[in-house]
Amino acid sequence: MLHAVIQTGGKQYRVAEGDILFIEKLPVEGGETVKFDKVLALVEDEGESKFGTPFVDGASVSAKVVKQGKAKKIRVFKMKPKKNYRRTYGHRQPYTQVQIETITR
């Protein structure tokens, strides 16, 4: 089984073919294919590994965009005691759901 470590949205993800990920929002529509060129490492179960400096040359990961969406709302509450200061607001983080199709060496 081949695994890859990719970088997108300022985060790193360990992926394999068929995995479904929730990543930071990308400017693509559902059903399109997106290609990740920033592959940090390729790891096989047999012990064969390839690490980049910082990226592996020629390696890429292609994924199909399943959908765009927003996460559940979180409530943020700020308060300063004894000063009658209270603020409440919410936030919904946008995401892109992708399914990994192929890992190219």
Buried (B, 14 or more C-beta within 10 A) or exposed (E): EBBBBBBBEEEEBEBEBEBEBEBEEBEEEEEEEBEBEBBBBBBEEEEEEBEBEEBBEEBBBBBBBBEBBEEEEEEEEEEEEEEEEEEEEEEEEEBBBBEBBEBEE
